[in-house]
């Protein structure tokens, strides 16, 4: 375990609309955060719900417009002690499974060997997280960290 | 039998985000790209939501089927998804359009992180099914700032096949039981009360 223990944020959309979300943090033990996460309907911040075909279509649009499928993670920073990010997408007959380090800010993007590609990843991940946080927040009324 | 998508837990790795988006399950010849495929470790602890075996058990969804008949209630109401928004749409304009069908309990209008403009979708919450359904029927196909809007419920109930339980799903449920327990099943009957 690192300094901050094992934390993760994960979400998954399947073709049939199933959306799963998990957010785990050692900070859970902290009374302040614990207070915010006492929703009995979503214990342990693990949630599963189905989204409608229109939602899946919108998700697909966001991914396609980002053009992330054209990128490659070969020259992106490798996972490190700070953490890692994984993005896996299957769209049509293309299947990507990218892995890189945590990106703190655009400075990390600029300083990488592939700033254009990493920027696409950086913004897509933010847009996807934004969408998932809205969905989970509205559906379960928990505030994602 | 399945691909391994997860990677080692390095003792030093203390924080990771993972995103999985599975859009299409046609078993065609698939072009693969990315370091994620090269990871060999199978003993990654699956403490998140990602499942190990994927892609072989779901049919593609058809875009046509509307969610109305199988809409799923959320904790405090019904969530309507509207897509096709013009990038310069504002909360006020969307509120104006949707307030005719009931009190809007919540509105999420998310922005594109790169451009700062509207991303193209919004989530609108109503208290009752009827308000949400009326809004969907009335707004779907109309225009705002010249852009055609499409509306539907954001959430649907689990497909019937899940309820009857395939091998995979029962495995899933078993694996998740310590996390979700009976809570998930316990609340599945709530939607009908709100009609």
Boltz contact constraints between the chains, C-beta under 6 A:
constraints:
  - contact:
      token1: [A, 2]
      token2: [B, 12]
      max_distance: 6.0
  - contact:
      token1: [A, 2]
      token2: [B, 14]
      max_distance: 6.0
  - contact:
      token1: [A, 4]
      token2: [B, 14]
      max_distance: 6.0
  - contact:
      token1: [A, 7]
      token2: [B, 15]
      max_distance: 6.0
  - contact:
      token1: [A, 8]
      token2: [B, 16]
      max_distance: 6.0
  - contact:
      token1: [A, 8]
      token2: [B, 48]
      max_distance: 6.0
  - contact:
      token1: [A, 9]
      token2: [B, 17]
      max_distance: 6.0
  - contact:
      token1: [A, 10]
      token2: [B, 18]
      max_distance: 6.0
  - contact:
      token1: [A, 10]
      token2: [B, 48]
      max_distance: 6.0
  - contact:
      token1: [A, 10]
      token2: [B, 49]
      max_distance: 6.0
  - contact:
      token1: [A, 10]
      token2: [B, 50]
      max_distance: 6.0
  - contact:
      token1: [A, 12]
      token2: [B, 20]
      max_distance: 6.0
  - contact:
      token1: [A, 12]
      token2: [B, 49]
      max_distance: 6.0
  - contact:
      token1: [A, 12]
      token2: [B, 50]
      max_distance: 6.0
  - contact:
      token1: [A, 13]
      token2: [B, 21]
      max_distance: 6.0
  - contact:
      token1: [A, 14]
      token2: [B, 22]
      max_distance: 6.0
  - contact:
      token1: [A, 14]
      token2: [B, 58]
      max_distance: 6.0
  - contact:
      token1: [A, 15]
      token2: [B, 22]
      max_distance: 6.0
  - contact:
      token1: [A, 15]
      token2: [B, 24]
      max_distance: 6.0
  - contact:
      token1: [A, 15]
      token2: [B, 25]
      max_distance: 6.0
  - contact:
      token1: [A, 15]
      token2: [B, 58]
      max_distance: 6.0
  - contact:
      token1: [A, 15]
      token2: [B, 60]
      max_distance: 6.0
  - contact:
      token1: [A, 15]
      token2: [B, 61]
      max_distance: 6.0
  - contact:
      token1: [A, 16]
      token2: [B, 58]
      max_distance: 6.0
  - contact:
      token1: [A, 16]
      token2: [B, 61]
      max_distance: 6.0
  - contact:
      token1: [A, 20]
      token2: [B, 49]
      max_distance: 6.0
  - contact:
      token1: [A, 22]
      token2: [B, 48]
      max_distance: 6.0
  - contact:
      token1: [A, 22]
      token2: [B, 49]
      max_distance: 6.0
  - contact:
      token1: [A, 43]
      token2: [B, 183]
      max_distance: 6.0
  - contact:
      token1: [A, 44]
      token2: [B, 179]
      max_distance: 6.0
  - contact:
      token1: [A, 46]
      token2: [B, 179]
      max_distance: 6.0
  - contact:
      token1: [A, 49]
      token2: [B, 155]
      max_distance: 6.0
  - contact:
      token1: [A, 50]
      token2: [B, 156]
      max_distance: 6.0
  - contact:
      token1: [A, 50]
      token2: [B, 158]
      max_distance: 6.0
  - contact:
      token1: [A, 51]
      token2: [B, 155]
      max_distance: 6.0
  - contact:
      token1: [A, 52]
      token2: [B, 67]
      max_distance: 6.0
  - contact:
      token1: [A, 52]
      token2: [B, 152]
      max_distance: 6.0
  - contact:
      token1: [A, 52]
      token2: [B, 153]
      max_distance: 6.0
  - contact:
      token1: [A, 52]
      token2: [B, 156]
      max_distance: 6.0
  - contact:
      token1: [A, 53]
      token2: [B, 61]
      max_distance: 6.0
  - contact:
      token1: [A, 53]
      token2: [B, 63]
      max_distance: 6.0
  - contact:
      token1: [A, 53]
      token2: [B, 65]
      max_distance: 6.0
  - contact:
      token1: [A, 54]
      token2: [B, 81]
      max_distance: 6.0
  - contact:
      token1: [A, 54]
      token2: [B, 152]
      max_distance: 6.0
  - contact:
      token1: [A, 55]
      token2: [B, 81]
      max_distance: 6.0
  - contact:
      token1: [A, 55]
      token2: [B, 154]
      max_distance: 6.0
  - contact:
      token1: [A, 56]
      token2: [B, 61]
      max_distance: 6.0
  - contact:
      token1: [A, 57]
      token2: [B, 63]
      max_distance: 6.0
  - contact:
      token1: [A, 58]
      token2: [B, 83]
      max_distance: 6.0
  - contact:
      token1: [A, 58]
      token2: [B, 121]
      max_distance: 6.0
  - contact:
      token1: [A, 60]
      token2: [B, 23]
      max_distance: 6.0
  - contact:
      token1: [A, 72]
      token2: [B, 33]
      max_distance: 6.0
  - contact:
      token1: [A, 73]
      token2: [B, 34]
      max_distance: 6.0
  - contact:
      token1: [A, 73]
      token2: [B, 35]
      max_distance: 6.0
  - contact:
      token1: [A, 81]
      token2: [B, 12]
      max_distance: 6.0
  - contact:
      token1: [A, 83]
      token2: [B, 15]
      max_distance: 6.0
  - contact:
      token1: [A, 83]
      token2: [B, 16]
      max_distance: 6.0
  - contact:
      token1: [A, 84]
      token2: [B, 16]
      max_distance: 6.0
  - contact:
      token1: [A, 85]
      token2: [B, 17]
      max_distance: 6.0
  - contact:
      token1: [A, 86]
      token2: [B, 18]
      max_distance: 6.0
  - contact:
      token1: [A, 86]
      token2: [B, 36]
      max_distance: 6.0
  - contact:
      token1: [A, 87]
      token2: [B, 19]
      max_distance: 6.0
  - contact:
      token1: [A, 88]
      token2: [B, 5]
      max_distance: 6.0
  - contact:
      token1: [A, 88]
      token2: [B, 20]
      max_distance: 6.0
  - contact:
      token1: [A, 88]
      token2: [B, 36]
      max_distance: 6.0
  - contact:
      token1: [A, 89]
      token2: [B, 21]
      max_distance: 6.0
  - contact:
      token1: [A, 90]
      token2: [B, 22]
      max_distance: 6.0
  - contact:
      token1: [A, 90]
      token2: [B, 23]
      max_distance: 6.0
  - contact:
      token1: [A, 91]
      token2: [B, 23]
      max_distance: 6.0
  - contact:
      token1: [A, 91]
      token2: [B, 24]
      max_distance: 6.0
  - contact:
      token1: [A, 92]
      token2: [B, 24]
      max_distance: 6.0
  - contact:
      token1: [A, 93]
      token2: [B, 28]
      max_distance: 6.0
  - contact:
      token1: [A, 93]
      token2: [B, 30]
      max_distance: 6.0
  - contact:
      token1: [A, 94]
      token2: [B, 31]
      max_distance: 6.0
  - contact:
      token1: [A, 95]
      token2: [B, 30]
      max_distance: 6.0
  - contact:
      token1: [A, 95]
      token2: [B, 32]
      max_distance: 6.0
  - contact:
      token1: [A, 96]
      token2: [B, 33]
      max_distance: 6.0
  - contact:
      token1: [A, 96]
      token2: [B, 34]
      max_distance: 6.0
  - contact:
      token1: [A, 97]
      token2: [B, 5]
      max_distance: 6.0
  - contact:
      token1: [A, 97]
      token2: [B, 34]
      max_distance: 6.0
  - contact:
      token1: [A, 97]
      token2: [B, 36]
      max_distance: 6.0
  - contact:
      token1: [A, 97]
      token2: [B, 37]
      max_distance: 6.0
  - contact:
      token1: [A, 98]
      token2: [B, 34]
      max_distance: 6.0
  - contact:
      token1: [A, 99]
      token2: [B, 35]
      max_distance: 6.0
  - contact:
      token1: [A, 99]
      token2: [B, 36]
      max_distance: 6.0
  - contact:
      token1: [A, 123]
      token2: [B, 113]
      max_distance: 6.0
  - contact:
      token1: [A, 123]
      token2: [B, 114]
      max_distance: 6.0
  - contact:
      token1: [A, 126]
      token2: [B, 113]
      max_distance: 6.0
  - contact:
      token1: [A, 127]
      token2: [B, 113]
      max_distance: 6.0
  - contact:
      token1: [A, 128]
      token2: [B, 19]
      max_distance: 6.0
  - contact:
      token1: [A, 130]
      token2: [B, 110]
      max_distance: 6.0
  - contact:
      token1: [A, 134]
      token2: [B, 108]
      max_distance: 6.0
  - contact:
      token1: [A, 134]
      token2: [B, 123]
      max_distance: 6.0
  - contact:
      token1: [A, 138]
      token2: [B, 74]
      max_distance: 6.0
  - contact:
      token1: [A, 138]
      token2: [B, 79]
      max_distance: 6.0
  - contact:
      token1: [A, 138]
      token2: [B, 123]
      max_distance: 6.0
  - contact:
      token1: [A, 138]
      token2: [B, 125]
      max_distance: 6.0
  - contact:
      token1: [A, 139]
      token2: [B, 74]
      max_distance: 6.0
  - contact:
      token1: [A, 140]
      token2: [B, 75]
      max_distance: 6.0
  - contact:
      token1: [A, 141]
      token2: [B, 75]
      max_distance: 6.0
